[in-house]
Amino acid sequence: MVFPQEESLVYDVMLSSVGPGRMSGSDVYHNPSGLDLAMKLHYLRVVYFFEREAAKDLTVFKIKESMFYWFNHYFITCGRFRRTESGRPYIKCNDCGARFIEAKCGKTLDEWLEMKDWPLHKLLVSHQVIGPELSFSPPLLLQVTHFKCGGMSVGLSWAHVLGDPLSASEFMITFGQFIAGLHPNIPSNIPRSAPLAREPRIDPQPEMDPFSAKRVNPVGDHWIPANNCKMDTFSFHLTSAQLNYLQAQIWGPSIEQTPHFESLCALIWRGVAEVRGGSEPKTVTVCRKDPCRGNDPIGNKQLISKVEANFSMVDADLRKLASMLADEGVDERKKIEEAVENDQGATDFFVYGANLTFLDLEEVDLYGFELKGLKPKFVYYTLQGVGDEGAVMVLPWPKGSIKNGSEGRFVTIILPEDQMGKLKTILKDNGLLL
């Protein structure tokens, strides 16, 4: 819900569409993989903040002109979803275009960021979902918001069915290159197969669904999961000093190379278990970049692993939990793919929040999207469509952006509202919140 005082912060909103500069051709389709369809109820929401020097003289006309060439390579993102006779979704590459939103903000960029009111970022990026009319719903929306100081934000609304965080990041990196007048050598975005051919069932009676994906009641053509409770989102910055303190508590002073992501997630895992008491999460999902992914410019290729504990979490040793998160994950992508394909892609699943989910974005180049050779001052990242078990995202913090020179991580947690307050207390008691 947007309150009137929030609505007044961002105004003069205008909506248009931008598509490829050349036609994709007739009867061109993209058939998402089973793993793509397992992610179809999730959405990435990313806001890139650029200072005045990067945005100066960058007109809307220049941005849209660059998009024409950009979408020649990413024409699949400009299509619209349809269904086969079996109900499996596919994309008709009909060049309908991406939604383009222009807006103004009455605050300066620094004033906006100093508020640290992260829920307000919803005003800078579209939260539209696919449906309820598939043929009219764009999987991609971009919002450009101009601040009073001359700075600018670029909000990316990315349907996860298009691809994982690395795909979305590389998508935006190439956008910056096209704005700069470059024509990067990127792999051709070729549709994978004709969607109308029926695919054979892999196993009519699979043993069980994967732990990392959960079936839901059919959502029809409105692609968003229904939560059983109200969800809350909380973000905070961890300085390098706080990270070092956490590392020392878990690994001791003699460890030189220690996993920041796993250490942080181990503490949050145990904290959530303490908050939930008798329903502590013993199985969690870890999503991270696949070091062996191919060159396909879009698609869901990230590792999706389950990590399972057979002991009480409340008093668990953090070092043991961190080691499990680092070394004992079981890749479930094949099981998820088979579960989706067994139902011809027509059954609805979700991954983020099926278990407590940890999303590692440390190896994703979130700050690679540049304007005039300048990186964003800050990148805000969140998810829409997270299930009741919640999700945790760990992002890099921009280097050299803090006055005292410290760096660290930026963390966003999505949990049921009645659990968030207790978890904040636990994080504060462990030195992660000031």
C-alpha positions in Angstrom: 0.0 0.0 0.0 1.3 3.5 -0.9 0.4 6.2 1.5 -0.3 9.8 0.2 2.9 11.2 1.8 4.9 8.4 0.1 3.2 9.0 -3.3 4.2 12.7 -3.2 7.9 11.8 -3.1 7.8 10.4 -6.6 5.5 12.1 -9.1 5.0 12.9 -12.8 5.0 9.2 -13.6 4.7 8.4 -17.3 4.4 5.0 -18.9 5.4 3.9 -22.4 6.8 0.8 -24.2 10.1 0.2 -25.9 10.8 -2.8 -28.1 13.6 -4.1 -30.4 14.7 -1.9 -33.3 14.2 -4.8 -35.8 11.5 -7.4 -36.0 12.2 -10.8 -34.5 10.3 -12.5 -37.3 7.1 -14.5 -37.5 6.3 -17.5 -35.4 9.3 -17.1 -33.1 8.9 -18.7 -29.7 10.9 -19.2 -26.5 10.3 -22.4 -24.5 11.4 -21.9 -20.9 13.1 -24.8 -19.2 11.6 -26.7 -16.3 13.8 -24.8 -13.9 12.7 -21.5 -15.4 9.1 -22.4 -14.8 9.8 -23.4 -11.2 10.8 -19.7 -10.6 7.9 -18.1 -12.4 6.2 -16.9 -9.2 9.3 -14.9 -8.2 10.5 -11.4 -9.3 13.8 -9.6 -8.9 13.5 -5.9 -8.0 16.7 -4.0 -8.4 17.3 -0.2 -8.0 20.6 1.3 -9.3 21.4 4.8 -7.9 23.7 7.1 -10.0 25.1 10.4 -9.0 24.7 13.6 -11.1 28.0 13.1 -13.1 26.7 9.8 -14.5 23.2 11.0 -15.3 24.2 14.4 -16.7 22.9 15.0 -20.3 21.5 11.4 -20.4 18.1 12.2 -21.9 15.2 9.8 -22.0 15.5 9.9 -25.8 19.1 8.7 -25.6 18.1 5.9 -23.2 15.3 4.7 -25.4 17.4 4.9 -28.5 19.9 2.6 -26.9 17.2 0.2 -25.8 16.2 -0.4 -29.5 19.7 -1.9 -30.2 19.9 -3.6 -26.8 16.6 -5.4 -27.3 17.8 -6.7 -30.7 19.9 -9.1 -28.6 17.4 -9.6 -25.9 14.2 -9.8 -27.9 12.9 -12.7 -25.8 12.4 -10.3 -22.8 10.1 -8.2 -25.0 7.7 -11.1 -25.7 4.5 -12.1 -24.0 3.5 -15.4 -22.4 1.0 -17.9 -23.9 0.1 -21.5 -23.0 0.2 -24.7 -25.0 -2.8 -27.1 -25.1 -1.3 -28.9 -22.1 -1.1 -25.6 -20.1 2.7 -25.2 -20.3 3.7 -21.5 -20.5 5.9 -20.2 -23.3 7.0 -16.8 -24.7 5.8 -15.6 -28.1 8.5 -13.3 -29.3 6.2 -10.7 -30.8 8.2 -7.6 -30.0 5.5 -6.1 -27.7 8.3 -4.5 -25.8 9.3 -3.7 -22.2 7.4 -1.2 -20.1 9.3 2.0 -19.6 8.4 4.3 -16.7 9.6 7.8 -16.2 9.3 9.7 -12.9 10.7 12.5 -10.8 11.6 12.7 -7.1 11.4 15.8 -4.9 14.5 14.8 -2.9 18.2 14.7 -3.7 19.9 11.4 -4.2 21.8 11.8 -0.9 18.6 12.8 1.0 16.9 9.7 -0.3 19.7 7.3 0.7 20.2 9.0 4.1 16.6 8.1 5.0 17.5 4.4 4.9 13.8 3.8 4.5 14.2 0.7 2.3 10.5 -0.1 1.9 10.2 3.3 0.1 12.3 1.9 -2.7 9.1 0.3 -4.0 8.4 3.8 -5.5 11.5 3.5 -7.7 10.8 0.1 -9.3 7.7 -1.4 -10.6 6.1 -4.2 -8.6 3.8 -5.4 -11.3 3.5 -9.1 -11.7 2.7 -11.3 -14.7 -1.1 -11.7 -15.1 -3.9 -12.0 -14.8 -3.9 -11.5 -18.6 -0.8 -13.2 -19.9 -0.9 -11.8 -23.3 -0.7 -8.2 -22.0 1.8 -8.7 -19.1 5.4 -7.7 -19.8 8.0 -9.8 -18.0 10.4 -6.8 -17.9 9.8 -3.2 -16.7 12.3 -0.4 -16.3 11.8 2.8 -14.3 14.0 5.9 -14.6 13.6 8.4 -11.8 15.3 11.8 -11.8 16.2 13.3 -8.4 16.2 17.0 -7.6 20.0 17.1 -7.6 20.4 15.7 -11.1 21.1 12.2 -9.9 19.1 9.3 -11.3 17.9 5.8 -10.3 17.2 2.9 -12.7 14.7 0.4 -11.4 14.7 -3.1 -12.9 11.6 -5.3 -12.5 12.7 -8.7 -13.8 10.4 -11.8 -13.9 12.6 -14.6 -12.5 11.2 -17.0 -15.2 13.5 -15.1 -17.6 16.7 -15.9 -15.7 18.6 -15.9 -12.4 20.3 -12.9 -10.8 23.5 -13.4 -12.9 21.4 -13.2 -16.1 19.7 -10.1 -14.9 23.0 -8.5 -13.9 24.6 -9.2 -17.2 21.5 -7.9 -18.9 22.0 -4.6 -17.2 25.7 -4.5 -17.8 25.1 -4.7 -21.6 22.5 -2.0 -21.3 25.2 0.3 -19.9 27.4 -0.6 -22.8 24.8 0.2 -25.4 24.1 3.5 -23.7 27.8 4.3 -24.1 27.6 3.6 -27.8 29.3 0.2 -27.7 28.1 -2.9 -29.3 29.2 -5.7 -27.1 29.8 -9.2 -28.4 27.2 -11.2 -26.6 25.8 -14.6 -27.4 22.8 -14.6 -29.6 19.5 -14.8 -27.7 18.1 -17.8 -29.7 14.8 -19.3 -28.6 15.4 -22.8 -27.3 12.7 -24.8 -29.1 9.2 -24.7 -30.6 6.7 -24.8 -27.7 3.9 -26.7 -29.3 5.6 -30.1 -29.5 4.5 -32.2 -26.5 7.4 -33.4 -24.3 7.4 -36.9 -22.9 6.8 -37.4 -19.2 10.0 -38.3 -17.4 8.4 -40.3 -14.6 4.6 -40.5 -14.1 5.0 -41.3 -10.4 8.1 -39.6 -9.0 9.1 -40.6 -5.5 8.8 -37.2 -3.9 9.1 -33.5 -4.7 12.4 -31.8 -4.2 12.9 -30.2 -0.8 13.8 -26.9 -2.4 10.6 -26.4 -4.4 7.1 -26.4 -3.1 3.9 -27.1 -5.1 1.1 -24.6 -4.6 -2.5 -24.5 -5.4 -3.0 -23.4 -9.1 -2.5 -19.7 -9.5 -3.9 -19.7 -13.0 -2.6 -16.8 -15.1 -1.8 -14.5 -12.1 1.7 -15.4 -11.2 2.3 -14.6 -7.6 2.2 -17.0 -4.6 -0.3 -16.5 -1.8 1.3 -16.0 1.7 -0.4 -17.4 4.8 1.0 -14.5 6.8 2.1 -10.9 6.3 5.7 -10.6 5.2 8.1 -7.9 6.3 11.4 -6.8 4.7 14.4 -5.5 6.6 17.8 -4.3 5.2 21.0 -3.3 6.9 24.6 -2.6 6.2 27.4 -4.7 7.8 30.8 -2.9 8.1 34.0 -4.8 7.7 34.6 -4.4 11.4 31.3 -6.1 12.2 32.1 -8.9 9.8 35.6 -9.4 11.3 34.1 -9.6 14.8 31.6 -12.2 13.6 34.4 -14.2 11.9 36.5 -14.1 15.0 33.6 -15.4 17.1 33.0 -18.3 14.8 36.4 -19.3 13.4 38.9 -17.7 15.8 41.7 -15.3 15.0 43.9 -17.8 13.3 41.7 -18.3 10.3 42.8 -16.1 7.3 40.3 -17.1 4.6 36.8 -17.5 6.1 33.5 -17.6 4.2 31.6 -14.3 5.0 28.3 -15.5 3.4 28.2 -18.8 5.2 29.2 -17.3 8.6 26.5 -14.6 8.4 23.8 -17.1 7.2 24.7 -19.5 10.0 24.0 -16.9 12.6 20.7 -15.9 10.9 19.7 -19.6 10.5 20.2 -20.2 14.2 18.5 -16.9 15.0 15.4 -17.8 13.0 15.3 -21.2 14.7 15.4 -19.5 18.1 12.5 -17.2 17.0 10.4 -20.1 15.8 10.9 -22.4 18.7 9.3 -25.8 18.1 9.1 -25.2 14.3 12.8 -24.5 13.8 14.0 -24.8 10.2 16.3 -27.8 9.9 16.3 -27.8 6.1 17.3 -24.6 4.3 17.9 -23.7 0.6 21.1 -22.1 -0.6 21.1 -20.3 -4.0 24.4 -19.1 -5.5 26.2 -18.6 -8.8 27.1 -21.7 -10.7 30.8 -21.5 -11.6 30.2 -23.9 -14.5 27.2 -22.1 -16.2 27.2 -21.8 -19.9 27.0 -18.7 -22.2 23.2 -18.5 -22.6 22.4 -14.9 -21.9 19.2 -15.6 -20.1 17.9 -18.6 -18.1 18.0 -20.0 -14.6 21.3 -21.6 -14.1 22.1 -20.8 -10.5 22.9 -23.6 -8.0 19.9 -24.5 -5.8 21.0 -26.7 -3.0 19.4 -28.1 0.1 21.3 -28.2 3.4 19.8 -30.4 6.1 20.6 -30.6 9.8 19.7 -33.6 12.0 20.1 -31.8 15.3 18.5 -29.0 17.3 19.3 -25.6 15.8 18.8 -23.4 18.8 22.1 -24.3 20.5 23.9 -25.4 17.3 27.6 -24.5 16.9 27.9 -21.7 14.4 31.1 -23.0 12.9 29.4 -26.3 12.2 26.4 -24.6 10.6 28.7 -22.4 8.4 30.7 -25.4 7.3 27.5 -27.3 6.4 26.3 -24.3 4.3 29.7 -24.2 2.5 30.3 -27.9 2.0 27.2 -30.1 2.4 24.7 -28.6 0.0 22.9 -31.1 -2.3 22.2 -29.7 -5.7 18.4 -30.1 -6.4 18.2 -28.6 -9.8 17.7 -31.9 -11.6 14.9 -32.9 -9.2 13.2 -29.6 -9.6 13.5 -29.8 -13.4 12.0 -33.3 -13.4 9.1 -32.3 -11.0 8.1 -29.5 -13.4 8.4 -31.6 -16.5 6.4 -34.4 -15.1 3.4 -32.1 -15.2 4.2 -30.6 -18.6 5.2 -27.4 -16.9 1.5 -26.6 -16.0 1.9 -27.1 -12.2 2.8 -24.1 -10.0 5.9 -24.2 -7.8 8.0 -21.7 -5.9 11.5 -21.9 -4.5 12.3 -18.7 -2.5 10.7 -19.3 0.8 9.7 -22.9 0.3 12.4 -23.4 2.9 14.3 -20.6 4.7 16.4 -19.5 1.6 19.8 -17.9 1.5 20.7 -16.1 -1.7 24.4 -15.5 -2.2 24.9 -12.5 -4.5 28.6 -11.8 -3.6 29.8 -13.3 -6.9 27.3 -11.4 -9.0 28.6 -8.2 -10.5 25.8 -6.0 -9.3 27.9 -2.8 -9.7 28.9 -3.7 -13.3 26.1 -1.6 -14.8 27.8 1.7 -15.6 26.8 5.0 -17.0 29.6 7.1 -18.7 32.0 4.7 -17.1 30.8 5.5 -13.6 29.4 2.8 -11.3 26.3 3.2 -9.2 26.7 4.8 -5.8 24.4 2.1 -4.4 22.4 -0.9 -5.6 19.3 -2.0 -3.7 18.1 -5.6 -4.3 15.0 -7.4 -3.2 12.6 -10.2 -4.1 8.8 -10.3 -4.6 7.0 -13.6 -4.3 8.8 -15.1 -1.3 7.0 -17.9 0.6 6.3 -18.0 4.3 9.6 -19.6 5.3 11.4 -16.4 4.2 14.6 -15.5 2.4 17.9 -13.8 3.1 20.0 -11.9 0.5 23.7 -11.1 1.0 25.1 -8.5 -1.4 28.5 -6.8 -1.8 28.8 -3.2 -0.5 30.2 -0.7 -2.9 33.9 -0.3 -2.4 35.1 3.1 -1.1 31.6 4.4 -0.5 31.8 4.9 3.2 33.4 8.0 4.6 35.7 6.1 6.9 36.8 3.8 4.1 35.2 0.6 5.6 33.4 -1.8 3.4 31.3 -4.9 4.1 28.0 -6.4 3.0 24.4 -5.4 2.6 21.8 -7.8 3.8 18.1 -8.0 3.1 15.9 -10.3 5.1 12.3 -11.2 4.2 10.4 -13.0 7.0 6.9 -13.1 8.5 6.2 -9.8 10.2 5.7 -11.4 13.6 9.2 -12.9 13.5 11.2 -10.0 12.3 11.3 -8.0 15.6 12.6 -10.9 17.6 15.3 -11.7 14.9 16.4 -8.0 15.0 17.0 -8.4 18.7 19.1 -11.5 18.2 21.2 -9.8 15.5 21.7 -6.8 17.8 22.8 -9.0 20.6 25.4 -10.6 18.3 26.8 -7.2 17.2 25.3 -7.1 13.7 23.0 -4.2 14.4 23.9 -1.0 16.1 
